[in-house]
Structures are given as C-alpha cells and as structure tokens.
Amino acid sequence: MSDRITVGQLYTGINTPNLLSRSKQGDLSTTAERPFAQVLEDNLLKLSNHAAKRLEQRGIELKSEQMQQIGTALDKAAAKGAKESLILMQDLAFIVNVKNRTVVTAMDSESMKNNVFTQIDSAVIIS
C-alpha cells in the first residue's frame, strides 16, 4: 500500500493504460485529408446510391441552398419523431431516412404524376 494515488488519476503508480494516451497525429490526419465541403455535406445530408442514380437519370441538380433547405426540413421532421419522411420542394420530391439523414430516392414532377408514396410516416412541404 505504498503506491501513490494522484488526484484525478484512477491508476496507482507511474504507468497508465494505453487507452488513456491519445494519438494526436491520428486525429489531425483524418480531418486534414477531407475537404471542408465534404465534411459539411456528410454532416448535413447524405445521398444513397439509389438516390444519386435517380438524380442523374432525371437530370436533377441540387444546389447548396436546396440541400440546406432539405436539412432544415429534416431537423423539423426529427423534432416531431419522424422516421421516413416525404419532403416536397417546388417540383421535386424526396423520400428521406430521418435518423441517418439520407435521401433514399428523388423524383421530379414527371415522376411524381400518378405515383403513390408508401412507407413514410410524415411529409414536409418546403415553399
């Protein structure tokens, strides 16, 4: 019982487990390699492979302000407890997984005609 215990330290003696030592080099390399726009997009909204294909097939190009509007709509849907949401914006429709912040599919006005939206629990209309 001659080991010294330092205030704020859970382990006696000089040696501490390797879990407590941080790798500063690893932390910096992951953020420095990715461009800021990519980090922002990952935190704001993701596109599934299916949605990316549909956007390309239908010639839909999303601007950053539209992505922000969809992100805001997602925040509102999440606040209400939504899981899968239909987001209507001008002549576009998106089915979005709220928890993962991922666009599952995207449609233009032609694709929406005579269409039934299933497996959604909410709808957000952006004007």
WORAFEN-V279078 format. One record per residue. N is the residue number from 0. RES is the residue in one letter. SS is DSSP state (~ for helix, > for strand, _ for the rest). Layout:
n: (N:N)
res: (RES:RES)
ss: (SS:SS)
This chain:
n: (0:1:2:3:4:5:6:7:8:9:10:11:12:13:14:15:16:17:18:19:20:21:22:23:24:25:26:27:28:29:30:31:32:33:34:35:36:37:38:39:40:41:42:43:44:45:46:47:48:49:50:51:52:53:54:55:56:57:58:59:60:61:62:63:64:65:66:67:68:69:70:71:72:73:74:75:76:77:78:79:80:81:82:83:84:85:86:87:88:89:90:91:92:93:94:95:96:97:98:99:100:101:102:103:104:105:106:107:108:109:110:111:112:113:114:115:116:117:118:119:120:121:122:123:124:125:126)
res: (M:S:D:R:I:T:V:G:Q:L:Y:T:G:I:N:T:P:N:L:L:S:R:S:K:Q:G:D:L:S:T:T:A:E:R:P:F:A:Q:V:L:E:D:N:L:L:K:L:S:N:H:A:A:K:R:L:E:Q:R:G:I:E:L:K:S:E:Q:M:Q:Q:I:G:T:A:L:D:K:A:A:A:K:G:A:K:E:S:L:I:L:M:Q:D:L:A:F:I:V:N:V:K:N:R:T:V:V:T:A:M:D:S:E:S:M:K:N:N:V:F:T:Q:I:D:S:A:V:I:I:S)
ss: (_:_:_:_:_:_:_:_:_:_:_:_:_:_:_:_:_:~:~:~:_:_:_:~:~:~:~:~:~:~:~:~:~:_:_:~:~:~:~:~:~:~:~:~:_:>:>:_:~:~:~:~:~:~:~:~:~:_:_:_:_:_:_:~:~:~:~:~:~:~:~:~:~:~:~:~:~:~:~:_:_:_:_:>:>:>:>:>:>:_:_:>:>:>:>:>:>:_:_:_:_:>:>:>:>:>:>:_:~:~:~:~:_:_:_:_:_:_:_:_:_:>:>:>:>:>:_)
